[in-house]
Amino acid sequence: MYLEVETIQHPQINNMNITVMDISYRAPHLHPEIELILVLKGNPSFNIDGTLTQFSEKSIVLINANELHEIISEDRPSTLLNLHILPEYFEGYFPQMKFIRFQENKLMSKNDYLFIYTFCKLLKTYLSQDPYYQIQCASLINIMLYDILESCAYYEMYEDKLKTTTKRSQQLSDIIRYIEEHYAEKITLTDLADYLNLSASYLSHFIQDNLHRSFSEFLTYTRYLNAKSLLMKGEMALTDICYNCGFSSYLYMNNAFKKYSDCTPKEFKQKMSSEPIPYTKKGTVINYPPAQMLSTVTQFMIDNNLNEFKI
């Protein structure tokens, strides 16, 4: 499944989680957490609510809660440090956080060195699980939040605006889930409208405004992504992939690949067969285990002279 409402686990500390991953592609998705991303390696592009921006190493990306975003780094995977944090994390002392929406997705900190160091230190503290590490994590998160509030333009949504935004996010979630579950079937805009109890006209405009594609384009894109994933695995024939992903004919799948990959499915399969980079065989997102997270971030700090003596 590709287009999705992501469920983030919070295994150690309620309402927050921090991870490191290699990513070559992450299809459009949203989640209720605010997400902070530090680019440890690579030059990923982020499509955030229809605006495509490329980031470089040491860039800090800020994603609002329930903000639709797509990550693209297909030539070579990018390594990202990700913090997901629910607004409820701040409920006891800064409850207005749930109303705040930042206007920029690229964070320009007043002290980049301190912010990046703090972000890396948070990961190391989270993994250490030393006595009182939860308190130290909260201290580091608050340093970062203060910097963000001081550095970034934002507005606060109250009452009607918040309700409208919440309703929009819920409708997007329902649309994405429906397409996830039914992309391999013969579905129409009318089917989706009936499922959501909405008019087809309203739904058509809503999808275009929020997903920046028509329903049919979005459905084709979903089918293409899943076909591409199956081709990467190299376990199915092209015709089987075609019909398993909902394409009515091989011609339609062929056209989708030409549009989105600038090659035919057969050419893409041949490329995968000779591809020397192993990550393409394993999937587009690889989550690091704790030991690898620690070693990766530690090496990043060494390479960039991030040490406590400079703070």
Summary of the structure (lengths in Angstrom):
residues: 311
radius of gyration: 20.8
end to end distance: 43.5
largest distance: 62.9
contacts: 916
relative contact order: 0.14
helix: 50%
strand: 19%
